[in-house]
Amino acid sequence: MDIRGIFPTRYLTVFLIFMLFASMLTAKELPNILWLSSEDNSPFAGCYGDEFATTPNMDKLASEGFLYTHAYANAPVCAPARNTIITGVYANSGGHQHMRSNYPKSNMIKMLPELLREAGYYCTNNSKEDYNIAKSQTRGIWDESSTKAHYKNRAEGQPFFAVFNCNISHESSIHQSIPKEKLRHDPSQVNLPPYHPDTPEMRHDWAQYYDKIEDMDKWLGEKLEELERSGLAENTIVVYFGDHGGVLGRSKRYVYESGTRVPMIIRIPKKYQYLFPSKEIGDQVDRLVSFVDLAPTMMSLTNQQIPKWMQGKAFLGSQKTEESSYAFMFRGRMDERYDMSRAVRSKGFRYIMNYMPHRIYGQHLNYLWKAPSMRSWEKAYLDGKCDEMQAAFWNKKPVEELYNTEIDPWEINNLAENPAYAEVLKEMREEAINWSLRIGDTGLIPEAERNRRNTIGGSHYDYMRTVPDQWKVWMEVAQIAARGNIENIDQLMDFLNSDDSVIRYWGAMGMLILGEQAAPKSLEIIQLLPDESDEVTVTLSECLYGLGFYNEGLKYLKQGLKSPYLFARVQALNSIDMLGIPQEMIKKDITLMEELYGNETENRYDLRLVSWLEEKWSGK
């Protein structure tokens, strides 16, 4: 039989490669896969050129495998990053980008361990999940997920996919300061990023964090030694990665290099050398990869067909693709604080689009402020002791950011308005927009509005696919709103009169971003309240209050506190905080909110904001 008559010519090469790998990977020879992940760490390691780090085990693993120099988390925080990893779908496509949430996933989308179990793998997780998915949909996806889960419990001869997660380097590791004399890394020798002020607390937290990286490295060595003792190392592909960057201020939670670049090392036994990404063991691989690529890559390595709904690209195995030119990142709500950014990373540049530039980078976050270094940074700023680079974190954001990462690794010199980089800016802006449109970015709809619209209780991923004709419209409106150009004020008013609540929301956001320039439209805005969408109402209320219409603004902010939608209340409380509304004007309404929704127990970010407001009002 002439297979050229069955397959089009352009598919013939791919088919032959796939069949070659299929012949190599019989069921008996399927590789075991061991994932070793560490929490909250950028590539602070000797093998990545960091001479201050103490990482002998990571360095050894790199010498035995392949170190990826351009590996990225698609989200700079754990739950959305882990959602992307386990599904092979960008979390902002599935509706899971907010930290944290528990929305349903689409039934069409299966998680990686489910797919590998169908292929005969014994799949274990020890033990963190945190997939940002409704818990009812994560039960039973592993053969075992617990602190006792281990590949040694599999049936004889059964291939395994095993995940071990280390939290030693987690952000919480710097919340309590270790006595200086017990630190192994000298605070005075820390090379501070230029955006961090030189405070004792900042130096101490950095040194303590390097101690924790050293402890994590020891854990890594123990897991690798355990694999060797089991006699399975020659049949096991080891994948080590950090789950996102971290952990000191302006890293974790932010779509900069410091929040998204991660260490990633893959060791492949010699018997599977046809899977090597490079000729020599110990080579560095500069292919641009990100977490959305992990699931399809594991499917490819195990010779399983990659589902069409996966949005990443396999970078190893029988279905290996051409290298992507870009990696994409996203930032949504971080706990109790709203923000929205999208980022694109090429090998030479990073582009960021900020859809809420009126919010400062340094919004107070209950958890982030537990770090002594974070509190010291804020105090240094308030005391006037920060230079321009260090003070930028406490100012409103530019709409667009562009960094030449090859010469500016800390991303402090924004080139977005530099004419010499106009073409780069245009190209990367278009990539960011096209990516959001390609995946159906749910961030275009505010969170509570998504819940209000999606009354059937299905996934936001599925809902977005019922309105594909709206994606481009919403994107265009969001782009106009975010830019805050006064010449668009009449267009923003048109948006506010739309029948579509998403368009009205972005019209409201545009007015809020305009600030005092929106004053000529104040009376027209008042006539539009209240809106059936709580988030439109809250956004316009903040705008009006900021323009001096205190009675009208406060009236509808109070209405937002009564919303049955948790995240509309969270947005209202954010506005109340940002506006600095005095306690006596709002406390009674907050108390009523607590009484109305006292039975709710999960993700009570509204109560976190109430706690913060009470702390501010008490003068602590």
Beta strands, then each sheet from edge to edge (+ up, - down):
strand 1: 32-38
strand 2: 66-72
strand 3: 122-126
strand 4: 144-145
strand 5: 160-166
strand 6: 236-242
strand 7: 264-267
strand 8: 284-290
strand 9: 327-331
strand 10: 341-345
strand 11: 349-354
strand 12: 400-404
sheet 1: 4+ 3+ 5+ 1+ 6+ 7- 2+ 8+
sheet 2: 9+ 10- 11+ 12-
end
